[in-house]
Amino acid sequence: MTRALILCESSIGSIKIAALTLLDRMVVSLHRAGCDPVVIHCSGPLPALKRSKALEIVPEIVKQIPVIKEPTLVAFCESLVHPNDIKSVIQKRGRLVNARGESLSICLVSNVAGDVRQSLNLAESVCANEFAEPVTNEAKARLAERRLWNSLISQSDGFVDKHFNRPAGRILSKILIHTPVTPNQITVLSMLIGLVAACFFSIGEYAAAILGGALFQISAIVDCVDGDIARVVFKESKTGKWLDLTADQIVHLAVFAGIAVGVARIDGGTTALLLGASAILGGLLSFTVVLRGMLLPNRARNPKLQQIVDGATSRDFSVLVLFLALLDKLSWFLWVTAICVHLFWIAALLVQIPKSRQTEPGLN
């Protein structure tokens, strides 16, 4: 563990970015980067540490700047940084700068008897790979906050997610971060909206199908909100990750079933039900194969699996469902899904086989 020292001016550390003070964000980021203990020297009243307390991070508060003898990560509380970049600073024993060459006043130092900031300037630069912004006043804080929100993207985001679902959901995200609502609650809400959409699809009427498509699209928008909030206010959790993945699968299977029943009621045949059954079976197999891949040890994972999963879990197909509902051609969606979902799980399984075989005894 690396000792960390935060040098904070109360007026700067009290600036709020997305509902949390700058000092609070720095404490959590340092803790997540593996720093312990975290020591704070603050000139003036200590800014609020709401998220740090919720995560049971207890920093040490000192009235005088301690003498630095052992390697210590020194961070002036005038930066918005990602824990991954803090780890890089520790590993490379340097000073963090962003892509524009701006210093973030974060550096690993040792044996400092004089001006700490001068020691930072002498260290070798380490370029940030993640979001990194200097914040020295309210104007820069507002700019940094906008850039922080814009940096919140997911590898699985498709075209519609990037340009519609996530921007639309962000309006809600910026409101909910000031409330007690949790990301997991939002995940459940998104799932419930998706299940209601599936019920409307199953009615078998044109107007109901359009309403179902609209609700399914709203579900996709809300589904972007939980991840945004979790990342921006440090509420990520393993439970949330699995809940989000499971909720998505439940909604998809329910929508497949709802569309199949609705189309069958219109056509009066069994073809739609068979296609729906094929889509549901393929969805279950896909979920099982993906879980298998996620539970493999890191050394046995194939990077291609993540690429396949990211492409397949894109929410872009919600727009296709709404478009086909407007055209009264949801049967086309059943045909495509009933076939493609099986191609997906087969491809996902195939990319796992070479890596998993390497872990079996006698196959080294």
N, C-alpha and C positions, 0 to 999 in steps of 0.2 A: 504494500500500500504506500502511496505517496502523500506526504503531508502537503496541505494546501493552505495558502494565506490569501484572504481576500482583503484588499484595501479599498474601503468604500467611503465616498462622500455621501452623506445622507440625502442631499438634494438630487444626486444622480441615482443612487440606489433605490430611491422611492418612486422613480418614474415607472409607471405601469405599462406593460406591453402585453396585450391579450389577457387582461385580468390579473396578471401576476407582476409583482415588482421586479425590477432588474436584478436586485440582490437575491431575491427568492429563486429566480431562474439560474443565477450563477451557482448558488449553493447546490441545487438539484443536479445541475450539469456536472459539477465537479464530483459530486458523490457518485453519479452514474459512470463517470470516467475512472472510478476506482480510487479517488482521493479520500484519505482518512488519516488523521482528523482534518476537519475543515475549520480553520480559525478565521475569525472576522475582526478586523479593526475598522471601526466606523467613527468618523468625525461628525458627531451629532446624534440625534435619535435614531435608533435602529429601525430600518424599514420593515414592513410586514413580511413575515416568512410563512404565509398560509400553506403553500404546497409542501414546503420542507417539513412543517409540523405534521401535516397529514401523512407524509411518508416516514415519519418518525426519525427524521434526520436532525440531530442535535449538534449544531455547530458550537464551537468554543468562542466566546466573545472576550476580547482583550482591549484594555484601555490604551496600551502602548504597543507600538510595532515591535515585535520580538526580534532579537538578533538571529539572523539566518545562518546556521552552521551546516546543517544537513541539507541534502537536495530537497528543495521545496518548490512547489508550483505556486508562483505568485500571480494573482489575477486582480487587476484593477477593475472595479465594478463599473465599467463603462463600455461593456461589450455584450453582444448577444451571440452565443456560440453553441456549437453542437458537441455533445460528449465525445463523439468519435474524433473530432479534431483536437480536443484536449488530450485524449490518449496519444495522438500522434506527437504532440508537443512533449509529452513525458518520455515517449520512446526515443525521439530524436534529439531531446535536450536542447530545444530551440525556442524561438519566439514566433507566435502565431500571427500570420498576415492573411488577408483575404485575397480573392482573385484580382482585385483592383490594386493590390499592394498596400492597402491600409493596415496599420498595426492594430491588433486587438488587445494589446497590453496584457498578454498572458505569456508567461515564460517559466521555464524550469531553471532555477538558480541555486547556488550554494555558496557558503562563505561570503556573505555580503555584509559589509560593515558600514557602507555609506548609503548613497541615494539608490534605492531599489529600482526606480524607473531608469536610471542611467545604466544599470546592469542589464535591463531588458533590451535597451538599444544596442548593446554590444553582442547580443546573442545572434546566432544564425537563424535566418527566417525559415519558418515551416509554413507552407501554403495550405490553407484550409481546403478541404474537399467537400465540406458540407456548407450549410448556411452560416455565414459569419458577417456580422455588421457592428461597426463602432456606434456607440450611443452616448453622446455627451450633452444632449439637450432635448427638449420636447420635440423640436422639429425633426431631428434625426431619429427619435424614437418612433414617430408616426411613419417615417419612411421605412425604418427597420421592421415595423409591424406589418406593413403592406407586403414587404418582401418575404417576411416569415410566412404569411398566409399563402403567398404565391409559390413558396417552395414545397408546400405540402401536397405531394403527388404520390401515386402508387404505381408500382411496376405493372400492375394489371389494368391500369387506366387505358381505355381505348379512346377513339376520337371523340365520341359523344361525352364520355366522362370528362375529358380534358376541357372541352369547349362548352359543355352545357350542364351536365349533372353536378360536377364539383363546384363550378361557379354559382349555380343556383342554390346548392346546399350550403355554400359558405355564408350566405345571408343568414341562414338559421344558426349556423355554427357560431357566428360572432355574437349572437344573442344568448345562446345557451351556455357559453363559457362563463357567463355572469350568474348562472343559476346552479342549484345543487344537482341538476340532471346529469346522470353519468353516461358514458359511452355505451355501456351494456344496456341501459334502459332504451337508448336510441336504437340499438341493434334490434331489440325486441319489438319496438314500435315499427321499424322498417319491415320486420318479418310479418307482423300482424296486418299491415297495409297490403303486403304481397299476398297473404292468405285471403283477404277480402277480395282482392283482384281475381284470384283463382275462382272464388265463388261466383263472381259476376260472369266470368268466362263460361262457367258450367251451365248457365241459364239457357244458352242457345238462342239468344235474340241479338239482333244487330246492335241495338242501342246499349244493351248490357255488355256486349263484347267491347265496344268502344270505351265504356266506362271502366271496364276491367283493364284495358290497355293503358288508359290514363292513370289509373291507380298503380299499376305495375311500374309505370314510369316514375311516379311520385315515390314509390318504394325504392327505386334505384337512386333517386336523388337523396333521400334520407339515409340510404346506406352509405353514402359518402361522408355524412356528417359525423358518425361515430369515430371513424379513424382520424378525421381532422381534429376533433376535440381531444381525443386521446393523446395525439402527438403534441398539440400546441400547449396543453396544460399538464403534461407529464402524467397522464392517466392510463398509459398502456399497461396491459397485463396479459399473461398467458391465457387466463380465463376468457378475456375479451377476444383474443385472437381465435380461439376455438369456437366461441359462441358465434362470432361473425361468420366463420366458415360454415358452421352447421346450419345457422339460420338461412344463409344463402341457398344451401342445398335443399332445405325444406321448402323454401319459396319456389325454387325452380321446379321441384317435383310436383308441388301443388298446382303450379301454373300448367305444367304438361298435362296433368290429370284433368284440370278444369277445362282446358281447351279441347281435349279429346272428348269429354262428355258433352260439351256444348256443340261441337261439330257433329257428333253422333246424333244428337237430338234434331239437328237440322237435316242431316242427310238420311237419317233413319236406317243406317247400316252399321255394320260392325268394323268396317275398315278403320275408322277413326279411333275406335277403342283399342284395336290391335296396335295401331301406330303409337297411341298414348302409352300402352303397356310396354312397348319396345323402348320408348323414350325414358320412361320411369326406370326400367331395368338397367338401361345404359347409364342413367344418372346415378343409380346406386352403385353400379360397378365402378364408375368413374370416381365417385367419392371414396370407395374402398381402396382403389389403386393409388389415389392421391395421398390418402392417409398412410398407406404403406410406404410411399416414398418419403413423406415428411418424418416418419418415425425411424428411418434408416440413420445410422451414424453419419456424421458429416463427411468422413472420408469415403463413405460408400455412395454418396449422393451424386447423381449426374446433373450438371448444370442445365442440361437440355430439358430436364423435367420441369424446372421452375419456369423456363420459357414457355413450355406447353401449357402449364397451369395458368400463367399470367394471361396468355392469349385466350384461353378458354373461359376464364372467370371474368372477363370483361363484361360490363353491364350494357354494352352497346346494343345487344340483341333486344333489349326492352323497346327500343325505338322501332325495330323491325316488327315486333309483335303489335305495337300500336298502329303502324303503317298498314300491316296486313288486316288488322281489325277494321280499319277505315275502308279498305278495299273489299271487305267481306271475304277474305281469302285465308283465314286462319288454318285451313286444311293444308295449305302449302307449308306453313310453319311445322306442322306435324310431320310431314314427309321428310323435310330437311333434318329436323331434330332426331327423328327415329333412326336415321342413318348416321348422321355426323357424330352423335353422342357415343356410338360404339367405336367409330374410328378414333375418337379421342382417347377412350380408356385403353384401347389396344396400343396406341402410340405411347401413352404414358407408361404402360407396363413394359413395353419393349426397351425404352431408354433406361429402365431400372435394372434390367437383367444383367448386363455386363458388369456393372458396379457391385451388385449384390453377390454375384458369383465370386468376386475377388475376396469376399469376406468369409467364404466357406472354407473349412479346413481342407488342406491338401490341394487347394487350387491356387496357391501363391506362385 
